[in-house]
Amino acid sequence: MLRLAPKDFWAATPAEIAAAARGMAGPPAKPLTRGELAALIARFPDGGDQDG
């Protein structure tokens, strides 16, 4: 996706690769609020009898 030559990829620092990934994927999503999490838990409760 980054179209880097292998030598350029391996020469890049982790910070440079992370910056490139952020540039492609956009800013990270904001974390859920407590209320949003509670709404998801209420909407999709654990079954209790299922594995996983």
mmCIF file of the N, C-alpha and C atoms, coordinates in Angstrom:
data_MODEL
# 
_entry.id   MODEL 
# 
loop_
_atom_site.group_PDB 
_atom_site.id 
_atom_site.type_symbol 
_atom_site.label_atom_id 
_atom_site.label_alt_id 
_atom_site.label_comp_id 
_atom_site.label_asym_id 
_atom_site.label_entity_id 
_atom_site.label_seq_id 
_atom_site.pdbx_PDB_ins_code 
_atom_site.Cartn_x 
_atom_site.Cartn_y 
_atom_site.Cartn_z 
_atom_site.occupancy 
_atom_site.B_iso_or_equiv 
_atom_site.pdbx_formal_charge 
_atom_site.auth_seq_id 
_atom_site.auth_comp_id 
_atom_site.auth_asym_id 
_atom_site.auth_atom_id 
_atom_site.pdbx_PDB_model_num 
ATOM 1   N N  . MET A 1 1  ? 0.817   -1.184  0.000  1.00 0.00 ? 1  MET A N  1 
ATOM 2   C CA . MET A 1 1  ? 0.000   0.000   0.000  1.00 0.00 ? 1  MET A CA 1 
ATOM 3   C C  . MET A 1 1  ? 0.867   1.257   0.000  1.00 0.00 ? 1  MET A C  1 
ATOM 4   N N  . LEU A 1 2  ? 1.964   1.201   0.715  1.00 0.00 ? 2  LEU A N  1 
ATOM 5   C CA . LEU A 1 2  ? 2.823   2.376   0.790  1.00 0.00 ? 2  LEU A CA 1 
ATOM 6   C C  . LEU A 1 2  ? 3.723   2.510   -0.444 1.00 0.00 ? 2  LEU A C  1 
ATOM 7   N N  . ARG A 1 3  ? 3.829   1.436   -1.173 1.00 0.00 ? 3  ARG A N  1 
ATOM 8   C CA . ARG A 1 3  ? 4.655   1.399   -2.382 1.00 0.00 ? 3  ARG A CA 1 
ATOM 9   C C  . ARG A 1 3  ? 6.095   1.808   -2.113 1.00 0.00 ? 3  ARG A C  1 
ATOM 10  N N  . LEU A 1 4  ? 6.611   1.332   -1.008 1.00 0.00 ? 4  LEU A N  1 
ATOM 11  C CA . LEU A 1 4  ? 8.005   1.569   -0.679 1.00 0.00 ? 4  LEU A CA 1 
ATOM 12  C C  . LEU A 1 4  ? 8.849   0.419   -1.205 1.00 0.00 ? 4  LEU A C  1 
ATOM 13  N N  . ALA A 1 5  ? 10.017  0.754   -1.678 1.00 0.00 ? 5  ALA A N  1 
ATOM 14  C CA . ALA A 1 5  ? 10.966  -0.296  -2.032 1.00 0.00 ? 5  ALA A CA 1 
ATOM 15  C C  . ALA A 1 5  ? 11.364  -1.009  -0.739 1.00 0.00 ? 5  ALA A C  1 
ATOM 16  N N  . PRO A 1 6  ? 11.666  -2.298  -0.812 1.00 0.00 ? 6  PRO A N  1 
ATOM 17  C CA . PRO A 1 6  ? 12.031  -3.018  0.414  1.00 0.00 ? 6  PRO A CA 1 
ATOM 18  C C  . PRO A 1 6  ? 13.139  -2.319  1.205  1.00 0.00 ? 6  PRO A C  1 
ATOM 19  N N  . LYS A 1 7  ? 14.155  -1.804  0.522  1.00 0.00 ? 7  LYS A N  1 
ATOM 20  C CA . LYS A 1 7  ? 15.251  -1.147  1.251  1.00 0.00 ? 7  LYS A CA 1 
ATOM 21  C C  . LYS A 1 7  ? 14.752  0.088   1.986  1.00 0.00 ? 7  LYS A C  1 
ATOM 22  N N  . ASP A 1 8  ? 13.791  0.804   1.407  1.00 0.00 ? 8  ASP A N  1 
ATOM 23  C CA . ASP A 1 8  ? 13.238  1.989   2.059  1.00 0.00 ? 8  ASP A CA 1 
ATOM 24  C C  . ASP A 1 8  ? 12.342  1.616   3.235  1.00 0.00 ? 8  ASP A C  1 
ATOM 25  N N  . PHE A 1 9  ? 11.565  0.539   3.064  1.00 0.00 ? 9  PHE A N  1 
ATOM 26  C CA . PHE A 1 9  ? 10.718  0.069   4.158  1.00 0.00 ? 9  PHE A CA 1 
ATOM 27  C C  . PHE A 1 9  ? 11.569  -0.312  5.360  1.00 0.00 ? 9  PHE A C  1 
ATOM 28  N N  . TRP A 1 10 ? 12.577  -1.128  5.137  1.00 0.00 ? 10 TRP A N  1 
ATOM 29  C CA . TRP A 1 10 ? 13.395  -1.617  6.243  1.00 0.00 ? 10 TRP A CA 1 
ATOM 30  C C  . TRP A 1 10 ? 14.281  -0.532  6.827  1.00 0.00 ? 10 TRP A C  1 
ATOM 31  N N  . ALA A 1 11 ? 14.514  0.542   6.086  1.00 0.00 ? 11 ALA A N  1 
ATOM 32  C CA . ALA A 1 11 ? 15.306  1.649   6.612  1.00 0.00 ? 11 ALA A CA 1 
ATOM 33  C C  . ALA A 1 11 ? 14.447  2.627   7.419  1.00 0.00 ? 11 ALA A C  1 
ATOM 34  N N  . ALA A 1 12 ? 13.134  2.539   7.264  1.00 0.00 ? 12 ALA A N  1 
ATOM 35  C CA . ALA A 1 12 ? 12.229  3.457   7.962  1.00 0.00 ? 12 ALA A CA 1 
ATOM 36  C C  . ALA A 1 12 ? 12.153  3.121   9.446  1.00 0.00 ? 12 ALA A C  1 
ATOM 37  N N  . THR A 1 13 ? 11.953  4.138   10.251 1.00 0.00 ? 13 THR A N  1 
ATOM 38  C CA . THR A 1 13 ? 11.774  3.918   11.689 1.00 0.00 ? 13 THR A CA 1 
ATOM 39  C C  . THR A 1 13 ? 10.325  3.508   11.958 1.00 0.00 ? 13 THR A C  1 
ATOM 40  N N  . PRO A 1 14 ? 10.059  2.883   13.096 1.00 0.00 ? 14 PRO A N  1 
ATOM 41  C CA . PRO A 1 14 ? 8.671   2.567   13.442 1.00 0.00 ? 14 PRO A CA 1 
ATOM 42  C C  . PRO A 1 14 ? 7.778   3.819   13.437 1.00 0.00 ? 14 PRO A C  1 
ATOM 43  N N  . ALA A 1 15 ? 8.312   4.952   13.883 1.00 0.00 ? 15 ALA A N  1 
ATOM 44  C CA . ALA A 1 15 ? 7.522   6.189   13.884 1.00 0.00 ? 15 ALA A CA 1 
ATOM 45  C C  . ALA A 1 15 ? 7.162   6.612   12.462 1.00 0.00 ? 15 ALA A C  1 
ATOM 46  N N  . GLU A 1 16 ? 8.084   6.441   11.531 1.00 0.00 ? 16 GLU A N  1 
ATOM 47  C CA . GLU A 1 16 ? 7.801   6.797   10.131 1.00 0.00 ? 16 GLU A CA 1 
ATOM 48  C C  . GLU A 1 16 ? 6.740   5.882   9.530  1.00 0.00 ? 16 GLU A C  1 
ATOM 49  N N  . ILE A 1 17 ? 6.832   4.600   9.814  1.00 0.00 ? 17 ILE A N  1 
ATOM 50  C CA . ILE A 1 17 ? 5.825   3.646   9.310  1.00 0.00 ? 17 ILE A CA 1 
ATOM 51  C C  . ILE A 1 17 ? 4.469   3.953   9.935  1.00 0.00 ? 17 ILE A C  1 
ATOM 52  N N  . ALA A 1 18 ? 4.438   4.254   11.231 1.00 0.00 ? 18 ALA A N  1 
ATOM 53  C CA . ALA A 1 18 ? 3.180   4.596   11.898 1.00 0.00 ? 18 ALA A CA 1 
ATOM 54  C C  . ALA A 1 18 ? 2.575   5.858   11.301 1.00 0.00 ? 18 ALA A C  1 
ATOM 55  N N  . ALA A 1 19 ? 3.402   6.854   11.026 1.00 0.00 ? 19 ALA A N  1 
ATOM 56  C CA . ALA A 1 19 ? 2.903   8.091   10.427 1.00 0.00 ? 19 ALA A CA 1 
ATOM 57  C C  . ALA A 1 19 ? 2.331   7.827   9.043  1.00 0.00 ? 19 ALA A C  1 
ATOM 58  N N  . ALA A 1 20 ? 2.990   6.988   8.279  1.00 0.00 ? 20 ALA A N  1 
ATOM 59  C CA . ALA A 1 20 ? 2.493   6.655   6.943  1.00 0.00 ? 20 ALA A CA 1 
ATOM 60  C C  . ALA A 1 20 ? 1.159   5.909   7.037  1.00 0.00 ? 20 ALA A C  1 
ATOM 61  N N  . ALA A 1 21 ? 1.051   4.998   7.991  1.00 0.00 ? 21 ALA A N  1 
ATOM 62  C CA . ALA A 1 21 ? -0.196  4.252   8.173  1.00 0.00 ? 21 ALA A CA 1 
ATOM 63  C C  . ALA A 1 21 ? -1.327  5.187   8.575  1.00 0.00 ? 21 ALA A C  1 
ATOM 64  N N  . ARG A 1 22 ? -1.040  6.132   9.488  1.00 0.00 ? 22 ARG A N  1 
ATOM 65  C CA . ARG A 1 22 ? -2.064  7.101   9.877  1.00 0.00 ? 22 ARG A CA 1 
ATOM 66  C C  . ARG A 1 22 ? -2.481  7.951   8.683  1.00 0.00 ? 22 ARG A C  1 
ATOM 67  N N  . GLY A 1 23 ? -1.525  8.296   7.851  1.00 0.00 ? 23 GLY A N  1 
ATOM 68  C CA . GLY A 1 23 ? -1.840  9.084   6.670  1.00 0.00 ? 23 GLY A CA 1 
ATOM 69  C C  . GLY A 1 23 ? -2.760  8.355   5.717  1.00 0.00 ? 23 GLY A C  1 
ATOM 70  N N  . MET A 1 24 ? -2.640  7.045   5.654  1.00 0.00 ? 24 MET A N  1 
ATOM 71  C CA . MET A 1 24 ? -3.491  6.258   4.764  1.00 0.00 ? 24 MET A CA 1 
ATOM 72  C C  . MET A 1 24 ? -4.851  5.959   5.397  1.00 0.00 ? 24 MET A C  1 
ATOM 73  N N  . ALA A 1 25 ? -4.863  5.700   6.692  1.00 0.00 ? 25 ALA A N  1 
ATOM 74  C CA . ALA A 1 25 ? -6.091  5.265   7.353  1.00 0.00 ? 25 ALA A CA 1 
ATOM 75  C C  . ALA A 1 25 ? -6.894  6.419   7.941  1.00 0.00 ? 25 ALA A C  1 
ATOM 76  N N  . GLY A 1 26 ? -6.281  7.574   8.065  1.00 0.00 ? 26 GLY A N  1 
ATOM 77  C CA . GLY A 1 26 ? -6.964  8.693   8.683  1.00 0.00 ? 26 GLY A CA 1 
ATOM 78  C C  . GLY A 1 26 ? -6.769  8.674   10.183 1.00 0.00 ? 26 GLY A C  1 
ATOM 79  N N  . PRO A 1 27 ? -7.351  9.652   10.857 1.00 0.00 ? 27 PRO A N  1 
ATOM 80  C CA . PRO A 1 27 ? -7.166  9.727   12.309 1.00 0.00 ? 27 PRO A CA 1 
ATOM 81  C C  . PRO A 1 27 ? -7.853  8.558   13.010 1.00 0.00 ? 27 PRO A C  1 
ATOM 82  N N  . PRO A 1 28 ? -7.334  8.151   14.158 1.00 0.00 ? 28 PRO A N  1 
ATOM 83  C CA . PRO A 1 28 ? -7.965  7.049   14.887 1.00 0.00 ? 28 PRO A CA 1 
ATOM 84  C C  . PRO A 1 28 ? -9.352  7.449   15.389 1.00 0.00 ? 28 PRO A C  1 
ATOM 85  N N  . ALA A 1 29 ? -10.196 6.466   15.528 1.00 0.00 ? 29 ALA A N  1 
ATOM 86  C CA . ALA A 1 29 ? -11.542 6.706   16.052 1.00 0.00 ? 29 ALA A CA 1 
ATOM 87  C C  . ALA A 1 29 ? -11.453 7.100   17.519 1.00 0.00 ? 29 ALA A C  1 
ATOM 88  N N  . LYS A 1 30 ? -12.387 7.935   17.950 1.00 0.00 ? 30 LYS A N  1 
ATOM 89  C CA . LYS A 1 30 ? -12.385 8.323   19.361 1.00 0.00 ? 30 LYS A CA 1 
ATOM 90  C C  . LYS A 1 30 ? -12.941 7.167   20.187 1.00 0.00 ? 30 LYS A C  1 
ATOM 91  N N  . PRO A 1 31 ? -12.466 7.028   21.410 1.00 0.00 ? 31 PRO A N  1 
ATOM 92  C CA . PRO A 1 31 ? -12.962 5.947   22.275 1.00 0.00 ? 31 PRO A CA 1 
ATOM 93  C C  . PRO A 1 31 ? -14.448 6.136   22.588 1.00 0.00 ? 31 PRO A C  1 
ATOM 94  N N  . LEU A 1 32 ? -15.105 5.030   22.897 1.00 0.00 ? 32 LEU A N  1 
ATOM 95  C CA . LEU A 1 32 ? -16.505 5.092   23.303 1.00 0.00 ? 32 LEU A CA 1 
ATOM 96  C C  . LEU A 1 32 ? -16.641 5.795   24.642 1.00 0.00 ? 32 LEU A C  1 
ATOM 97  N N  . THR A 1 33 ? -17.735 6.489   24.810 1.00 0.00 ? 33 THR A N  1 
ATOM 98  C CA . THR A 1 33 ? -18.053 7.044   26.123 1.00 0.00 ? 33 THR A CA 1 
ATOM 99  C C  . THR A 1 33 ? -18.664 5.922   26.966 1.00 0.00 ? 33 THR A C  1 
ATOM 100 N N  . ARG A 1 34 ? -18.785 6.154   28.265 1.00 0.00 ? 34 ARG A N  1 
ATOM 101 C CA . ARG A 1 34 ? -19.428 5.149   29.126 1.00 0.00 ? 34 ARG A CA 1 
ATOM 102 C C  . ARG A 1 34 ? -20.860 4.884   28.672 1.00 0.00 ? 34 ARG A C  1 
ATOM 103 N N  . GLY A 1 35 ? -21.552 5.938   28.285 1.00 0.00 ? 35 GLY A N  1 
ATOM 104 C CA . GLY A 1 35 ? -22.926 5.786   27.837 1.00 0.00 ? 35 GLY A CA 1 
ATOM 105 C C  . GLY A 1 35 ? -23.036 4.975   26.553 1.00 0.00 ? 35 GLY A C  1 
ATOM 106 N N  . GLU A 1 36 ? -22.131 5.221   25.614 1.00 0.00 ? 36 GLU A N  1 
ATOM 107 C CA . GLU A 1 36 ? -22.138 4.460   24.361 1.00 0.00 ? 36 GLU A CA 1 
ATOM 108 C C  . GLU A 1 36 ? -21.836 2.990   24.619 1.00 0.00 ? 36 GLU A C  1 
ATOM 109 N N  . LEU A 1 37 ? -20.879 2.734   25.495 1.00 0.00 ? 37 LEU A N  1 
ATOM 110 C CA . LEU A 1 37 ? -20.557 1.348   25.844 1.00 0.00 ? 37 LEU A CA 1 
ATOM 111 C C  . LEU A 1 37 ? -21.741 0.674   26.524 1.00 0.00 ? 37 LEU A C  1 
ATOM 112 N N  . ALA A 1 38 ? -22.389 1.364   27.447 1.00 0.00 ? 38 ALA A N  1 
ATOM 113 C CA . ALA A 1 38 ? -23.553 0.805   28.138 1.00 0.00 ? 38 ALA A CA 1 
ATOM 114 C C  . ALA A 1 38 ? -24.672 0.485   27.149 1.00 0.00 ? 38 ALA A C  1 
ATOM 115 N N  . ALA A 1 39 ? -24.870 1.364   26.165 1.00 0.00 ? 39 ALA A N  1 
ATOM 116 C CA . ALA A 1 39 ? -25.908 1.120   25.157 1.00 0.00 ? 39 ALA A CA 1 
ATOM 117 C C  . ALA A 1 39 ? -25.580 -0.118  24.330 1.00 0.00 ? 39 ALA A C  1 
ATOM 118 N N  . LEU A 1 40 ? -24.314 -0.302  23.972 1.00 0.00 ? 40 LEU A N  1 
ATOM 119 C CA . LEU A 1 40 ? -23.922 -1.498  23.216 1.00 0.00 ? 40 LEU A CA 1 
ATOM 120 C C  . LEU A 1 40 ? -24.099 -2.763  24.045 1.00 0.00 ? 40 LEU A C  1 
ATOM 121 N N  . ILE A 1 41 ? -23.725 -2.686  25.317 1.00 0.00 ? 41 ILE A N  1 
ATOM 122 C CA . ILE A 1 41 ? -23.883 -3.854  26.198 1.00 0.00 ? 41 ILE A CA 1 
ATOM 123 C C  . ILE A 1 41 ? -25.361 -4.218  26.337 1.00 0.00 ? 41 ILE A C  1 
ATOM 124 N N  . ALA A 1 42 ? -26.214 -3.214  26.463 1.00 0.00 ? 42 ALA A N  1 
ATOM 125 C CA . ALA A 1 42 ? -27.650 -3.474  26.574 1.00 0.00 ? 42 ALA A CA 1 
ATOM 126 C C  . ALA A 1 42 ? -28.209 -4.055  25.281 1.00 0.00 ? 42 ALA A C  1 
ATOM 127 N N  . ARG A 1 43 ? -27.708 -3.563  24.169 1.00 0.00 ? 43 ARG A N  1 
ATOM 128 C CA . ARG A 1 43 ? -28.225 -4.017  22.872 1.00 0.00 ? 43 ARG A CA 1 
ATOM 129 C C  . ARG A 1 43 ? -27.719 -5.405  22.500 1.00 0.00 ? 43 ARG A C  1 
ATOM 130 N N  . PHE A 1 44 ? -26.484 -5.715  22.889 1.00 0.00 ? 44 PHE A N  1 
ATOM 131 C CA . PHE A 1 44 ? -25.864 -6.994  22.537 1.00 0.00 ? 44 PHE A CA 1 
ATOM 132 C C  . PHE A 1 44 ? -25.350 -7.690  23.796 1.00 0.00 ? 44 PHE A C  1 
ATOM 133 N N  . PRO A 1 45 ? -26.265 -8.159  24.660 1.00 0.00 ? 45 PRO A N  1 
ATOM 134 C CA . PRO A 1 45 ? -25.821 -8.806  25.902 1.00 0.00 ? 45 PRO A CA 1 
ATOM 135 C C  . PRO A 1 45 ? -25.144 -10.147 25.625 1.00 0.00 ? 45 PRO A C  1 
ATOM 136 N N  . ASP A 1 46 ? -24.257 -10.549 26.536 1.00 0.00 ? 46 ASP A N  1 
ATOM 137 C CA . ASP A 1 46 ? -23.659 -11.872 26.435 1.00 0.00 ? 46 ASP A CA 1 
ATOM 138 C C  . ASP A 1 46 ? -24.748 -12.908 26.631 1.00 0.00 ? 46 ASP A C  1 
ATOM 139 N N  . GLY A 1 47 ? -24.669 -13.991 25.869 1.00 0.00 ? 47 GLY A N  1 
ATOM 140 C CA . GLY A 1 47 ? -25.666 -15.045 25.959 1.00 0.00 ? 47 GLY A CA 1 
ATOM 141 C C  . GLY A 1 47 ? -25.539 -15.846 27.239 1.00 0.00 ? 47 GLY A C  1 
ATOM 142 N N  . GLY A 1 48 ? -24.331 -15.959 27.779 1.00 0.00 ? 48 GLY A N  1 
ATOM 143 C CA . GLY A 1 48 ? -24.131 -16.715 29.001 1.00 0.00 ? 48 GLY A CA 1 
ATOM 144 C C  . GLY A 1 48 ? -23.991 -18.206 28.769 1.00 0.00 ? 48 GLY A C  1 
ATOM 145 N N  . ASP A 1 49 ? -24.661 -18.756 27.752 1.00 0.00 ? 49 ASP A N  1 
ATOM 146 C CA . ASP A 1 49 ? -24.587 -20.184 27.503 1.00 0.00 ? 49 ASP A CA 1 
ATOM 147 C C  . ASP A 1 49 ? -23.781 -20.517 26.251 1.00 0.00 ? 49 ASP A C  1 
ATOM 148 N N  . GLN A 1 50 ? -23.152 -19.523 25.663 1.00 0.00 ? 50 GLN A N  1 
ATOM 149 C CA . GLN A 1 50 ? -22.367 -19.745 24.453 1.00 0.00 ? 50 GLN A CA 1 
ATOM 150 C C  . GLN A 1 50 ? -20.885 -19.685 24.772 1.00 0.00 ? 50 GLN A C  1 
ATOM 151 N N  . ASP A 1 51 ? -20.116 -20.501 24.075 1.00 0.00 ? 51 ASP A N  1 
ATOM 152 C CA . ASP A 1 51 ? -18.656 -20.461 24.228 1.00 0.00 ? 51 ASP A CA 1 
ATOM 153 C C  . ASP A 1 51 ? -18.122 -19.275 23.442 1.00 0.00 ? 51 ASP A C  1 
ATOM 154 N N  . GLY A 1 52 ? -17.026 -18.676 23.930 1.00 0.00 ? 52 GLY A N  1 
ATOM 155 C CA . GLY A 1 52 ? -16.375 -17.653 23.135 1.00 0.00 ? 52 GLY A CA 1 
ATOM 156 C C  . GLY A 1 52 ? -16.339 -16.364 23.797 1.00 0.00 ? 52 GLY A C  1 
# 
